[in-house]
Amino acid sequence: MTDLLTPALIQSMARTFTLIDLIRTAESLKQNGPERSVETLYAIWIQYNSDHPLLYAALFNYAVILSDSGNLPMARECLERALSLNAEFTPAYINLGRIYERLGATGAAVMQWSTVLEKLAAVTGTAIAHKTTALNQIARTLETANEDDVAEDRLRQSLELDSHQREVAQHLLALRQRQCKWPVVTPWERVGQEALITGLSPLSAAAYTDDPLLHLAMAWHYNKTDVGLPAAALTEWPKAMAASGPLRIGYLSSDLREHAVGYLMADVFACHDRSAVEVFAYYCGPEAQDPTHRRFQTTADHWRSINDLDDVAAARHIADDGIQILIDLNGYTREARFKLVALRPAPIIVNWLGFPGTMASPYHHYIIADDWIIPKDSEMYYSEQVLRLPCYQPNQRQRTTAPRPPSRTEAGLPETGMVYCCFNGAHKITRFTFERWLTILAGVPDSVLWLLSSTEATHERLRRTAALHGIAPNRLIFAPKLANPDHLSRYQLADLFLDTTPYGAHTTASDALWAGVPVLTLNGRSFASRVCGSLVRAAGLPDLVCMTATEYVERAIALGTDPVQLRSYRERLASGRDTCTLFDTPLLVRQLEGLYATMWQNRIQGTLPQPDLSNLDVYLEVGTQAKHEEIEVQTLEDYHGWWREALLRRHRLRPIDPDRRLTGAL
């Protein structure tokens, strides 16, 4: 029928349809008909049914269609008309708020959602659902406007109504992390610790605690709950299995642009040996026209933007390209296509670079690391089989810096004295890390700590904490965010980069090392806490990787009073930059191609590894009960003993199968 639709037929149908007929036909047309026919159908029906008692519902549906097609002004008019007919129709307020937000009128958007809160006094399932939606929309909009305290209050109200909203708990804790509000996890009567911690995203969990067994369990829980099982996944890949010649490698990423991962990957495609691999890039990020993005487009053999494809269509497209090994460069990060990867669009799926930890999924077969990040005795913390490069992180060898670096005065720094810096995001600064920094400042008179700027409220919070520890607040200096060339140029004003823990510097560390600034790091157990150590070692400065918190503090103070040794580190970085492993991307790519060949050989021989996801529900239950902000797990000498004791307490109450990860745990 849809093939025979004409404007006259659509007009005839619209004039005679009931509202139910209208909705059913519109849904059918959405699936099979011309794109504009649904809009036309609704417009004509509304024109001929101006006195219909449910006209407001038709206007609401029409507004959704108009909004999806980008006609926001007309969608707004429809919703405003719907509310004039039925002022109690709360979904219209919610959608109208979203349209105002997209039009840039955030104040008007918040007013619409606030109206929902005022109107929903009755305690019904529908009322609660609408109220939580309104609260969550308000919080998201206020956070964008840096109204963090009010946003946090709205998220708490939303959890009060429904404590099972994992996404809201995740948002709340991420908001507290980036504001340096410690403790991050603050249970209250209606919402307990377990509900909050299980709401942490795997990425936020890496900054919360250096507990790799808990990270493994939380990643498994996130995959099971937030990604879920697809209705159907691919089980055969005929084109991939029949392919000959170079291996068909697919790189899936939202970050092939001016982004931390994009900067790291910038040289990789061009360095590939085309006799070994054929490079397919699948881009799922925002529209971009920057030079880095264009470089990826020209250095890939095949560039595919999959933004207009749903997950099933994108998976089929990847399979039809005959991709043999799909490299997931996102993992559990923003704008990732989790559900696409879950469809298994290639016979081998690899976790590399984008997410610093295990995916704990049933379909990621390998994780790429190096000997330092995942030593042999740490493989139990990963569901994937570990394969290793000389250094896990690729790096752009040639970088653009501003032609004239700023002076210290221009950067807001004192002209004399030791300048410690850390340009990691504020969400990586934990109470334990910050207190160590304050101890370092106390040990080096006239030194300052140069941090990347956040919100003014966060700056004040850190200054107050410094004052409570006897450090003058003006010894904390906040650097505004700048374009990458200007940011790289100002690095030379710093004397020593102090790393955070448990989520350390990754791209920021390689930036500092490339710019000639020594980096002092504290090694941990988890992936995110060991990357910086790997980079510092690969840059030729292994003695700047500290193994204890005490060593970290003492070393930072010693270097702060020894300009001769600091200068020697700078000279080592400068002389080794063109030859060290860290910036030898051609070597990394050659080794990477060798790993790809090994993976494919395993697949052909029937020895493809299968992820071990056993007992992770128990690890999640036990791990979320620990007080991670009262005890720094990273400093525990007997980490496995600590876990065994916790598992044994749980086993006495509810026996579990023998654990394969911690031998003899029970």
N, C-alpha and C positions, 0 to 999 in steps of 0.2 A: 504493500500500500504506500509506503513512504516514497517509493520510486515514482509514484504517480501524483504526488502532491503538487498542487498549483496554488497560487495566491487565492484564486476564486474558491477552490475546494477548502482551503484553510479557513477562509472567511465564512463559508457555509457551515462548517463544523463548529466553529467558535460561537456562532449565533444560536445554535440549537443545543449545544452541550450543557449537561448539568456540571456542577463543580467537580464531582467525582469523575465524570467523563473527561473533563479538562485535564485533571491531574494524571489520570492513567495514560491518556494520549501523549501528554507532554513527556512522561517518563519513557514511553516507547520511542518518541522522536529523539530524545537525548541519546539513545543508544544507536539508532539506525537512520535518523532523518537528517535533512540539511541543517546546518548549524543555526541559521537564523529563523528556522520555522517555528521553534519553541517560543522565541520572543514574539513573533507575529501572532501565534495562537493566543498567548496570554493577553497581548495588547488588544486584540479584537474582542476577546471574551469580556475583558474589563469594560471596554467601550459600550458593549450591548447589555451589560448586567450591572449598571451603576446603582441599582436599588437592591441588589442581592444581599441578604442578611449576612453572608459570609464573604462579602467582597474583600474585607481586610485580609483574609487568609490568602486569597488569590493575589492581592497586591504584595503580600509578603513573599510568596513563591516567585512572582515576577521580579521582585527586587533581588532575590538570590541569583536569578538567571542574569539579570543586568549587571550585577556586581561581578559575577564570574567572567563576563565578557568585557569588563573594564568600564562600563558606562555608569560611573559612580554618581554623577549628578542626578540622573533619572532614577537610579536605585534609591537615592536619598528621598526624592520626591514621593516615590511609591510608599516607602516606609512611613514617612510623615503623614501621608494620607491615610494609611492603615491605622495609625495611632489616633488620628482624628475621628475615625469610625469606632475604634475600640481601644480606649486608653488603658485597659487592663491586660492587653496582649503583650506580655513581657518579652517574648522572643524578638519582637520588632525593636524594642529598645536595645537589646544586645547587639543585633545586626546593625542598627543605625549607629551605635557607638563605634563599631568596627569600620563603617564607611567614613565617619567623621575622622577617625584616626588615620585612615589611608589618604584622606584629603588634607591632612596636616593640621586639623582642628582638634588637638588632643584635649583641650579644655572641654569642648562640647562633647567629646567622646566620653570622658569621665562623668559628665553630667547625666548622660543617658544611662550608663551603668549604675550610677548612684540612685537613679529613679527606680531601677529594678529592686535595689535593696530596700528602699522605702515602701515599695508596694507589696513585698512578699513577707508579710507578718505571719501568715498561716504556716503551720508545720505540715507540709505534705511532701511527698517524694518529688513532684514536679517543681514545687516552690524551692526546695533545697537545691535541686539540680540547676535551676535558673540562677539562684542566688550565688552558688559557688562559681558558676561561669562568670557572673558579673564581677565578683570579687577578684577572680583570677585575671580578668581582662583589665581591671583597674590597676592591679599590681604590676602587670607587665608594662602598661603604658607609663605609670609613674616611675618605674625603674629606668625606662628609657630616658626620662626627663631628670634622672639622678635624684628623685625623691625617694631615696632608699628606705628611710625609716617608715614612711607611710605605706610603701609597697610591702614591706615586711609585715606590718600590722594587718594588711588585707589578706596576705597569704595565711597568716595565723588564724584569722577569722574563718577562712575557707576550710582549713584543716579541722577547726572546731566543729564545723558542720559535717564534714566527711573526712575522717582521718585516713582513709584508704586511698587517697589521691596521691599516688607515688610521684607523679609529675610535679605536683604542687610542693611536696616535701623536698624533692630534688631542687626545685627552683629556690625555695626558702633557704636551704643550706648553702647553695652556691652563692646566693646573695650575701649571706653572712660571711662566707669565706672571703669574698672580694672586698668586704668592708673591714676585714680583720676584726671581726666581733668574736671574741673568745670567752667562753667556749662556743664553738660553732653549733654543736648539738645541745639544745636546752629543752629537755622534755618538760611537759606540763601535764596537768591532771587529765586532760582529754586525749593527749597524744604522747605516747611513750617513746623511749629511746629506740626500741627495735623498729617501730614504724618509721621513725626519722632516718635511722642509719640505713635501713633497707631501701629508703627512697634516694639515697645518694647515688648519683650517676657514677659509673666506673671511673670517669675522668676526675670527678671531685673526690672520690675515695682515694685516689693516688696522692692527693694533696692533704688528705685527712690523717692518714696513718701509714707508717712503713710496716705493713702487715700483709705480706704477699699471699698467705693462705686465705686471709679474709678477702683480699682483692680477687682471688680466683673464684671464691664462692659468690661474691657480689656480681662479678661479670656473668657468671652462670645464671644467677637470679634475674639480672637485667635482660639477658638474652631470652630466657624462658618467659618472662612477664611482659617485657616491652617490645621485643621483636616477635616472639611467638612462633608457632609452627605455620608455615604456608599451607594453603589448601592442597597444593600439589607442587612438587619440586621436580626438576629435571633429573632423570636417572640415566639417560643415555645422551652421548654427545658424538653422533656419527661423524660429523665433519672434523671435529678435533681429533678423534681417534684414528681417522683415516689420513690425516695431514702428514705430509712429508716435507723435508727441507727444514728451514729455520723454524725454531719453536715460535708458536704464536702466543705472545705475551700481552695480556690486557692489563692496563693500569687504570683502576677505578678511583676517582677522586673528585671532591668538590673544591680542591685547593690548588689546582694548577693555574695559579694567578699570583698576584702580589699578596702572599700569605706566607707564614713561617714555613709550611711544608713546600710551597711553591719555590721559595728561595733555595731550600735544600736540594730539591729535585731538578733545578734549572739545567744542569749539565748532563743529567743521566741519559735522556733519550738520545742526545747527540753522540754520546760515547759508546753506545751499543754497537757491537759488531753485527752487521746485517747478514753475515753468513751464519750467525748463531741464532739470532732472534729477529722476529718481525714485530714492531712495536705498534700496538693499538692503544689509543688513549680514550677513555670514556669519562666525559666531564659531566658532573652533576651539580655544579656550583652556580652562584649568581652570575648574571651577565657581566662580562669583563672585557675591556679593550686595552689593558695595560701591556707594556712591553714583555713582561714575563709570560703572560697568557699567550700572546702572539708567538713567542718563542716556542712554547710547547706545541702550538698548532703547526709550526713549520718543521719541528724536529721529530715529531711522531710520523710514522709511516702512514697511519690512518687515524684521523681525528673524528671522534663521534661525540656530539653533544646529545645527551639523553634526557635533557630537562623536560622535553615535551612527551616523553614516553612514560607510561606507568610501569610499575615494577615487572609485571609479567611480560609486557612488550619489550622492555629493556633486556630482560633475561634472555628472551628468545633471540633478540638482536645479537647479543654477545655469543650465544651458542651458534647462531647462523654464521658468524664470523669465524667460527672454528677455533675459538680461544682455548688453548690447552692449559694455560696457567693464568689465573686471575689474581692480580696483586691488589689487595684491599688496602689502599693508602689512607683510609678514613678511620676504620674501626669504629669505636663508640665516641665519635666526635660530632660536632654540629654539622648539619646538612648532609650527613652520611645517608646512604641508601641501604639501611639495615635489611629491610624486607626483600630487596632485590638480591642481596648476597645470599639470603636464606633460601632462595629459589635454586641455588647451586647452578649458576649459568655456565660453569666450566668444570671439568673433571678434577682440577686441583685448585684450591683456594689458599692464599697466603696472606698472613697478617704482617705488615711491615710499615714502619716509619710514622704513620699518622697517629696511632694510639699506643702509648707506652705501657703495654701490659698484655696479658692473655685475653683472648676473646671468650674463652670458655664456651664456645659454640660447638655444635655437632658437625660443622661443615668447614671450619678452618683447620687445614691439615698441618700447616707449618707456621712457625714464627721465625723471623730473621732477626738475629741479634749478633753479639760477638762474645768472646771468651770472658770479658770483664762484666758485661751487663748480665749475662746468664751463665755463671760457671756451672760445671757439671753437677755439683751438689745442690743446685737451685732449680733443676729441671722439674722437680716435683710441683713447683708452683705454677706450671703451665700445662694447659690441656693439649696444646699443639706440640709437634716434634720440633725441637730447636735446631736450626741451622745457623751457621755463623760466618760473618765477614771479618776481615781484618779490623775494621771499625764499622759499626752498624750504620752510622749516619753519613750520607753523602753531603757534599758541600759545594757551593758555587765557588769556583776558583777565582774568577775575576769579578770584582764588585765595584760599584760606583760610589764614590764618596764626594761630599761637598768640596768644592775647590778651596774654600777658606774655612778652616775649623774655628770655632768660637774661642775666645779667651776664657779663662776661669771666671773673670768678673762678668762677662756677657752671659755665662751659664749659671750665674748666681752662686758660684763657689768662692771660697776664700782663696786669695792669691798664694798663701803659704799653708803648710800643714798637710797631713795625710788625708787623701780622699779615697775612702772605701766606696764601692758602688755595687748595686744590684739592680739590674733592669728587668728582673722577672716580674710577672704580673702579681698584684697584691694578693690574689687568692692563694699564692704559694707561700705566703708569709704566715707561719704558725707562731703561736706563743713561744714555743721552745726555741725556734730560730731567732725570733726578735730579741728574746732575753739574752741569747748568746751574743748577738750583735751589740747590745748595750754593754755587756761585759767587756767586749773588745774596745768599744769607744772609751770606756772608763780606764782601760789600760794604756791608751795612747792619747795623751793630752793634745788638744787642738785638732784632733782628727774629726772628720765629718763623714756621714753616711749619705750617699747620693742615691735616691730611689726613683723609680719611674712613677710619675704622677698617677693618682687615682681621683677620688672625689675629695673635696675639701673636708667633708665630715670624716673621712677615713684618715686624712692627714692629721687632723686634730686629735683623733683617737690615738694614733701612734705617738704624737707629741706628748699627750697626757701620760701615756704609759712610760715614755722615756723620762719625763719629769719625776714620776713616782720612783724610778730607779736611780735618781740623782744625776741624770744626763740633761743638759740644757736642751730645750726643744729646738732651738735654732741650729743644733748640730745635725738635725735631719733636714735634708734639702731634696726637694721634689722636682724632677726633670720633666718638662712637658713632653707629650708625645710628638714626635717629628717624623717627617718622611725618612725612609730608610737611608738615603745618602747622607742626610744631615745627622741622623742618629749615629751612624757609623763614624762620622767625622769627629763627634764630640767625645768618643770613647777615650781618646788619647789624654783627656784631662784627668782620667781616673788613674789611681796607682794600683789598686788591687780589687778584683771582683770577688765578692763574698757570695757563695752559693746558698740557696735555700735547701731545706730538707723537710719532709721526705720527697717532695716533687722538686727536683733540681732544675737547673738551667739546661736547655737543650739547644735550640737555635740561638738563644741569647748567649750561651757559652761559646759556641763556634764564632759568633759575631765578635765577642770580646777577644778571643784568641787570635782571630784574623787581624783585628785592629792592634794587636800587640800588648793587650792587657792580661797579665797573669790571672788565673782563676783558681781560687781555693775552694775545695769542695769536701763535703763530709759524706763518705760512702755509706749506703744503706743496704737493705736486702732486696727491695722491690725494684722492678724495672725502672720506674721513673726516678728512683733515688740513686741509680747507678750509671745513668747515661752520661752525666757530667764527668764522672770519673773516667769513663771510657774516652771521652773527647780530650780531656786534659792529658791523659796518657798518650793518646794518638798524636797530640801536638808536641810531645817530647818533654813533658813536665810531670812525670809520675810522682815526684816527691811532694806535689801540691794536692795529692789525694789523701785525705786524712781518714783514719779508720775508727777514731773515737771522737766524741764531742769535746773532750778535754784537749786532745791534740789539735782539733780545729781552732779552738779559742786561743791556745798558746801560740800556735803557728801564726795566726792572724796578728796577734799583738807583737810577736817577734819581727815579722815582716814590716809592720807599721813603724818600727823604730830602726829599721836597717835599710836605708835607701840604696846601699851598695848591692845588697842581694836582690832587691827588687829590680834594679837596673840590669843585673845579670840575667834575670828571667826574661825581661823585655828583649834583651839582645838575643837570647836563645830562640824566642818566638820569631823575631824578625829574620834571623839567619836560616831558620828551618821551615819557614812558611811554605816555600815552593817545593820542599822535598819531603815533608812529614806525611805520615799516613793519613792524618785528618783531612788534608786537602788534596789527596791523590784520588780524585774521582775516577780516572781511567782504571786504576788498580781495583777500586771497589766494584766497578761495573764488570770487569773481567771475572772477578770472583763471583759476582752475582750471577753471571751467565753460567758459571760452573755449577752453582746451586740449582739453577733452573734445570740444567741437564740431569742432575742427580734426582730431582723431584720427578721428572718425566720418566726416567729409567725405573724408578720405584713403581710408578703407575703401570708401566708396561709389564713389569715383573710381578705385579699383584701384591706389592709390599707397601702400598700407600698407607701411612699411619692413620689410625683412627683415634679421635680425641678421647681422653679418659675423663669422664664427668662423674665418677662414682663418689658417693658420700658428700657431695657438695651442699646438700640441704642441711646436713648436720653441721658442717663447718660454718654455714651462714648463721644458723641458730646460735651456736656457741660464740662465734666471733662478734656478733652484734651485742652481746652482753658485756663485753669488756669495756672498761673506762679508758678509752684511748686518749682522752685529753687530760687525764690525770697521771697517766704513766706513758712515757715516750717509748713505744715498743722498740724503736730503733736501737735504744741503749741497752736492751736486755741481753745479757751474755748468753743465757740458755733459752733462746727463742723456742726451740722445739720442746724443751722441757716445760715451758710456760703453757704451750698449746696442749701437751699431753695431760697436764694437770687439769686443764679446763675440760678436755674431752672425757677424762676419767670421771670427773664430777657429774657430767651429763650422762655417762654410761651407767653409772650406779642407779640413776633414776629411770633411764630408758635405754636399754642395751641396743647397740648397733652392731652391724657386721664388722669384722676386723678391718681396720683401716690400712690401706695399701700405701698411703703417702708417708705417714709417720709410723714406721715399723715399731711395733711394741707399744703403740700409744695406749692400748687398753689392757 
